[in-house]
């Protein structure tokens, strides 16, 4: 490990996930606020064990740059730091995160943003199954996931709060998103979809609405952040039709579980 003042660099080649995470924690405890991890290859839980390393204000200024492919539960329980991945991410990115930001310069796997209750996740390309499952708002925190590509099935499943923006930037003109069962069991939050959806692709109890002026302003804020992070054209992205998906009821499966 190379450490100079506020900067530290760690070579993850050959390290187990526990060894790598321990080195990250030691670097943060030693005062590093920018960490570069190289040769990451599937190590899990990166960024999850930083409680007590610094006060919350200190962790909010922490930048963790990852070169390679981090394993499952990247940034689980994240509360403040920024994680930037130059590559793809596996499953469970941002699991139960409270605050901070995760930026993926590639694609992310299944259950991205699982139970997130705050913070932001930006994925340049597409995501796997059940992204945003059980997302919720917590004490004024609102999680946001912005996806540049498209999603596999069950996007926004059981959402209780937060925002998902699905941009479909790689889709051809008039090509619909291929995901099915969108927002199944959704009872809070909103999903904004750029482009078109296939007929019958929505889950049970989802209401489809056009965007109003406030919605477009909200989406534009996060599209601008996406464009800044990944070098895209925000105006071009916004110059397309969007659809808003919200729950038709706060208890979509009442008839199954209550009498």
Residue, then its C-alpha position, 0 to 999 in steps of 0.5 A: x500500500x502506498x500512502x501519501x498524506x490524503x492519498x492512498x493506493x492499494x494493489x488488490x491483486x491476490x488479496x482476499x476480500x477481507x484483506x483488501x477491506x482491512x487495508x482500506x479501513x487502515x488507510x482511511x483511519x490514517x487520514x486518506x481521503x482519496x483511495x485508488x484500488x487497482x486490480x480489483x477482481x471480485x472482492x466483496x463488500x468494498x466500502x462497507x466497513x468504514x464506520x468509526x474511521x472518521x466522523x460523518x463529515x470526514x467520510x462524506x469527503x472520502x473518494x474511493x476509486x476502483x479499477x477492475x470488477x468489484x464483487x457483490x455488495x459494493x458500498x453496502x450500508x454506504x453512508x457518505x463516501x463516493x465510490x467510482x468504479x472504472x469497470x463493471x459491478x456485480x450484484x447488490x451494489x448499494x445494498x441498504x445505502x443511506x447516503x453518498x454516491x456510487x458511479x459505475x463506468x460500465x454495467x451493474x448486476x442484479x439487485x442494484x440499490x437493494x433496500x437503499x434508503x438514500x444516496x445516489x447510484x449512477x450506472x453508465x450502461x444497463x443493470x440486471x434483475x430486481x434493481x431498486x427492489x425494496x427501495x424506501x425513503x428514510x427520514x427525509x433521505x430519498x434514494x436515486x438510481x439513474x441507469x443509462x441503458x436498460x434493465x432486466x425484469x422486476x425493476x422497482x419491485x416492491x418499491x416503497x420510495x425513491x426514484x429510478x430513472x431508466x434512460x435506454x440510451x443504447x436502444x434504437x429508435x422506437x425499440x422498447x425496453x425489454x424488461x418485464x414485470x416492472x414495479x411489481x408490488x410497488x407502493x411508493x416512489x416513482x420510476x421514470x422511463x425514457x422511450x417506450x415499454x412493451x405492451x404487458x410489461x408492467x407489474x400489477x397495480x402500476x399507474x402510468x402517467x405523463x410527466x408534469x413540469x415538476x417531474x421534468x425538472x426533477x428528471x433533468x437534474x439527475x440527467x444533467x448529473x449523469x451527463x456530467x459523470x459520463x460525458x453525455x449530452x443532457x439536452x439530447x437525452x431530455x429531448x425524448x418522451x418519458x413515462x412516469x410509473x407510480x403505484x396505483x394504490x399503497x397496498x397493491x396486494x391487499x386482496x391476497x393478504x388481508x380480508 
